[in-house]
Amino acid sequence: MMVRRKAGISPVVATVILVAVAIVIAIAVAFWASGLVGVFTRFEKIEIQTAYWNGSQVVVIAKNSGSSPAVIDMILVNGLPCNTGLSNQLSVGGTVSFNIPPGATCVRTGGITNEIALHTTSGKTYPVAVLVP
């Protein structure tokens, strides 16, 4: 009867191969997860840099300091829509200026503090108070 020797890889080589495969898979999962994190953590953040009465109208200057573009679609004055149907796109780091004149549905004059709010298409509102003499 013949005795056959069964040959195989050594346990050390098998361990090295398994560790190498595990490292490659871990790196692939890390790159995939970091890509998902970048997509789901984008946000808009409008900062109203200044808002003032220039003698004839309210001037509002806003900047997008978030990581996603924002679209301002409406300006509210004292809780009521004043300027609707806007589509001012603010890119990341972009700045926009609005001039809001006094009127029946807009800015009230006579020593009154008006609350001006910028509304975006994502549903967020960014308010600021302006004293109008």
SVG drawing of the C-alpha trace seen along z (x, -y; Angstrom):
<svg xmlns="http://www.w3.org/2000/svg" viewBox="-51 -108 55 110">
<polyline fill="none" stroke="black" stroke-width="0.4" points="0.0,0.0 1.3,-3.4 1.3,-6.2 0.5,-9.6 1.7,-12.8 -0.9,-15.5 0.7,-18.9 -0.9,-22.2 0.1,-25.7 1.7,-26.3 -0.3,-28.0 1.9,-31.0 1.3,-31.7 -2.5,-31.1 -2.5,-33.6 -0.7,-36.3 -3.1,-35.8 -6.1,-36.1 -4.8,-39.2 -4.0,-40.8 -7.5,-40.1 -9.1,-41.5 -7.0,-44.8 -8.0,-45.2 -11.7,-44.8 -11.4,-47.2 -9.8,-49.9 -12.6,-49.4 -15.3,-49.8 -13.6,-52.9 -13.6,-54.6 -17.2,-53.7 -18.3,-54.9 -16.4,-58.2 -18.2,-58.8 -21.5,-58.3 -20.6,-60.6 -19.8,-63.4 -23.2,-63.1 -25.3,-63.0 -23.5,-65.7 -24.0,-68.6 -26.0,-71.4 -27.1,-75.0 -26.4,-77.7 -27.4,-81.3 -25.7,-84.0 -27.2,-87.4 -24.1,-89.6 -25.9,-92.9 -29.4,-94.3 -30.0,-98.1 -32.3,-100.9 -30.5,-103.1 -33.1,-105.9 -35.5,-104.6 -35.4,-100.8 -34.1,-97.9 -30.9,-96.3 -30.2,-92.7 -26.9,-91.1 -26.7,-87.3 -23.9,-84.7 -24.1,-80.9 -21.5,-79.5 -22.8,-76.0 -21.5,-73.1 -24.4,-72.9 -26.0,-75.5 -29.1,-77.2 -32.0,-78.8 -33.9,-81.8 -37.5,-81.6 -39.3,-84.1 -38.7,-87.1 -41.0,-87.4 -41.5,-90.7 -43.1,-90.5 -44.3,-87.0 -46.0,-87.9 -44.8,-87.2 -43.3,-90.3 -41.3,-89.1 -42.3,-85.7 -41.4,-83.8 -37.7,-84.4 -35.1,-81.9 -31.8,-83.5 -29.3,-80.6 -26.5,-81.0 -23.5,-78.9 -21.3,-77.8 -19.5,-80.9 -21.7,-83.1 -23.3,-86.4 -26.6,-88.1 -28.1,-91.5 -31.8,-92.3 -33.5,-95.7 -36.9,-95.7 -38.9,-99.0 -41.6,-100.1 -45.1,-99.3 -48.5,-98.0 -47.3,-94.3 -43.6,-94.9 -41.5,-97.1 -43.4,-99.4 -41.8,-102.7 -42.1,-105.0 -39.8,-103.7 -40.9,-100.1 -38.6,-97.0 -39.3,-94.8 -38.5,-91.1 -37.0,-90.2 -36.7,-86.5 -35.2,-84.8 -36.9,-81.5 -35.2,-78.8 -36.5,-76.0 -35.4,-73.5 -37.9,-75.0 -35.5,-76.9 -36.0,-80.5 -33.3,-82.9 -34.6,-85.9 -33.1,-89.3 -34.5,-92.4 -34.2,-95.8 -35.2,-99.1 -36.8,-101.4 -37.2,-105.1"/>
</svg>
